[in-house]
Amino acid sequence: MAAGYNVVRCVAIGCLMMPLITWGTSYVEGALVADATALLTSLRTIAGAIGSAVFVGIMSLVEERSASVYGTAAGMHGLNVTFGCMAAGTVILLLIAGVGVRTGQEIYKTDF
């Protein structure tokens, strides 16, 4: 079941990346688009590595702390808590996007 949820999550992230990169670079001057794309790709890779480390840390910590209560199912409990943390992060980011992004306004555009 968890693998199925993870597949759906990964497909959704994959489908979002190209439009997000396009949207992010649309506010950049034409001569700097290649640099902006490289920066966004690098930041995405770094954020993915940090996120993976944080979520594996959460999973391991919850598993370790709940072993006395859940026994052999402590690993699954840690995984469930980790997916819950991912869902909470998603909700927070959606709220930020809903409040922070205004259609038709170039609120982040700067002139270089």
C-alpha positions as CSV (number, residue, x, y, z in Angstrom):
1,M,0.0,0.0,0.0
2,A,2.8,2.4,0.9
3,A,4.6,1.6,-2.3
4,G,1.5,2.5,-4.3
5,Y,1.1,5.9,-2.5
6,N,4.8,6.6,-3.2
7,V,4.4,5.8,-6.9
8,V,1.5,8.2,-7.2
9,R,3.5,10.8,-5.3
10,C,6.6,10.4,-7.5
11,V,4.5,10.5,-10.7
12,A,2.8,13.7,-9.5
13,I,6.1,15.3,-8.7
14,G,7.5,14.3,-12.1
15,C,4.5,15.8,-13.8
16,L,4.9,19.1,-11.9
17,M,8.6,19.6,-12.5
18,M,8.6,20.9,-16.1
19,P,5.8,23.4,-15.6
20,L,7.4,24.6,-12.4
21,I,10.8,25.1,-14.0
22,T,9.1,26.9,-16.9
23,W,7.1,29.1,-14.5
24,G,10.2,29.8,-12.4
25,T,12.4,30.8,-15.3
26,S,9.6,32.9,-16.9
27,Y,10.5,35.7,-14.5
28,V,14.2,35.7,-15.6
29,E,15.7,37.9,-18.3
30,G,16.3,36.0,-21.6
31,A,20.1,36.0,-21.3
32,L,20.0,34.4,-17.9
33,V,17.5,31.6,-18.5
34,A,20.3,29.0,-18.9
35,D,21.8,30.1,-15.6
36,A,18.4,30.1,-13.9
37,T,17.6,26.6,-15.2
38,A,21.0,25.3,-13.9
39,L,20.4,26.9,-10.5
40,L,16.9,25.5,-10.2
41,T,18.1,22.0,-11.2
42,S,20.9,22.2,-8.6
43,L,18.6,23.4,-5.9
44,R,16.1,20.7,-6.7
45,T,18.8,18.0,-6.4
46,I,20.1,19.5,-3.1
47,A,16.6,19.9,-1.7
48,G,15.8,16.3,-2.6
49,A,18.9,15.0,-0.9
50,I,18.2,17.0,2.3
51,G,14.5,16.0,2.2
52,S,15.4,12.3,1.9
53,A,17.8,12.6,4.8
54,V,15.3,14.4,7.0
55,F,12.5,11.9,6.2
56,V,14.7,8.9,6.7
57,G,15.8,10.4,10.0
58,I,12.1,10.9,11.1
59,M,11.3,7.3,10.1
60,S,14.2,5.9,12.0
61,L,13.6,8.0,15.1
62,V,9.9,7.1,15.2
63,E,10.7,3.4,14.6
64,E,13.3,3.5,17.4
65,R,11.0,5.3,19.9
66,S,7.9,3.2,19.2
67,A,9.5,-0.3,19.1
68,S,8.4,-1.0,22.7
69,V,4.7,-0.2,21.8
70,Y,4.5,-1.5,18.2
71,G,7.0,-4.3,18.3
72,T,7.8,-5.7,14.8
73,A,5.4,-3.2,13.3
74,A,7.4,-0.2,14.5
75,G,9.0,0.2,11.1
76,M,5.6,0.5,9.4
77,H,4.6,3.0,12.1
78,G,7.7,5.0,11.3
79,L,6.8,4.9,7.6
80,N,3.3,6.0,8.3
81,V,4.4,8.9,10.4
82,T,6.9,9.9,7.7
83,F,4.2,10.0,5.1
84,G,2.0,12.0,7.4
85,C,4.9,14.5,7.7
86,M,5.2,14.6,3.9
87,A,1.5,15.3,3.6
88,A,1.6,18.1,6.2
89,G,4.5,19.6,4.3
90,T,2.5,19.4,1.1
91,V,-0.5,21.2,2.7
92,I,1.8,23.9,4.0
93,L,3.4,24.4,0.6
94,L,0.0,24.5,-1.1
95,L,-1.2,27.2,1.4
96,I,1.9,29.2,0.7
97,A,1.4,28.8,-3.1
98,G,-2.3,29.8,-2.8
99,V,-1.6,32.9,-0.7
100,G,1.8,33.9,-2.2
101,V,1.1,33.5,-5.9
102,R,-1.2,36.0,-7.6
103,T,-2.4,35.3,-11.1
104,G,-1.4,38.0,-13.6
105,Q,1.0,39.8,-11.3
106,E,4.7,39.6,-11.6
107,I,5.5,40.0,-7.9
108,Y,8.9,38.4,-8.1
109,K,10.2,39.9,-11.3
110,T,13.3,42.2,-10.9
111,D,15.2,44.1,-13.5
112,F,18.9,43.3,-13.8
